[in-house]
Amino acid sequence: MDAYLEEELYDLFTYCIQNPNASDFEIKKQRVQEIGKELQADGGYDAMENMFYSIEIRIREEINKDAKPYRSWWNGITGDWSY
């Protein structure tokens, strides 16, 4: 399941980073938040951290962008995640 979520999350973040003014931006952002909740429910903070780290590296290497500003989209899911 994590591999599917990673691919979906990568696609969502890539889309949002490249299309910040898209009409469906908020829908994509909501799905990113849902995935964060799924990760937290399945593996807690560590699962969230590991997934985001993986996505962050891929985005940096593949599209030369920084995903760190998007970490805040998962704020409020757990008290341990605060960016």
C-alpha positions as CSV (number, residue, x, y, z in Angstrom):
1,M,0.0,0.0,0.0
2,D,2.8,2.4,0.8
3,A,4.2,2.2,-2.7
4,Y,0.9,3.2,-4.2
5,L,0.5,6.1,-1.7
6,E,4.1,7.2,-2.4
7,E,3.4,7.4,-6.1
8,E,0.1,9.2,-5.6
9,L,1.7,11.6,-3.2
10,Y,4.6,12.3,-5.5
11,D,2.2,13.0,-8.4
12,L,0.1,15.3,-6.2
13,F,3.0,17.3,-4.9
14,T,4.6,17.6,-8.3
15,Y,1.4,18.8,-9.8
16,C,0.9,21.3,-7.0
17,I,4.4,22.6,-7.1
18,Q,4.3,23.1,-10.9
19,N,0.7,24.4,-11.0
20,P,0.1,26.6,-8.0
21,N,-2.7,28.5,-9.7
22,A,-4.6,25.5,-11.0
23,S,-8.3,25.4,-10.5
24,D,-8.1,22.0,-8.9
25,F,-5.2,22.9,-6.5
26,E,-7.4,22.7,-3.4
27,I,-8.7,19.3,-4.3
28,K,-5.1,18.0,-4.8
29,K,-4.1,19.6,-1.5
30,Q,-7.0,17.9,0.3
31,R,-5.9,14.5,-1.0
32,V,-2.4,15.1,0.2
33,Q,-3.8,15.8,3.6
34,E,-5.9,12.6,3.5
35,I,-2.8,10.6,2.6
36,G,-1.0,12.1,5.6
37,K,-3.9,11.0,7.8
38,E,-3.8,7.5,6.3
39,L,-0.1,7.3,7.0
40,Q,-0.5,8.5,10.6
41,A,-3.2,6.0,11.2
42,D,-1.2,3.2,9.8
43,G,2.3,3.9,11.1
44,G,2.2,7.1,13.1
45,Y,4.6,10.0,12.9
46,D,7.5,7.8,11.7
47,A,5.5,6.7,8.6
48,M,4.7,10.3,7.8
49,E,8.3,11.4,8.2
50,N,9.7,8.5,6.1
51,M,7.2,9.1,3.3
52,F,7.8,12.8,3.2
53,Y,11.5,12.4,3.2
54,S,11.3,10.0,0.3
55,I,9.0,12.4,-1.7
56,E,11.2,15.4,-0.8
57,I,14.3,13.6,-2.3
58,R,12.5,12.5,-5.4
59,I,11.1,15.9,-6.1
60,R,14.5,17.5,-5.6
61,E,16.2,15.1,-7.9
62,E,13.5,14.7,-10.6
63,I,12.1,18.2,-11.0
64,N,14.7,20.3,-9.1
65,K,12.1,21.8,-6.7
66,D,11.9,22.0,-2.9
67,A,9.0,20.2,-1.3
68,K,9.8,21.4,2.3
69,P,7.3,24.3,2.2
70,Y,4.5,21.7,1.7
71,R,5.2,19.9,5.0
72,S,2.8,22.3,6.7
73,W,-0.1,20.6,4.8
74,W,0.1,17.8,7.4
75,N,0.1,20.1,10.4
76,G,-2.7,19.2,12.8
77,I,-2.7,15.5,11.9
78,T,-0.6,14.7,14.9
79,G,0.9,16.8,17.6
80,D,4.4,15.5,16.7
81,W,4.1,17.0,13.2
82,S,4.6,20.8,13.3
83,Y,6.1,22.7,10.4
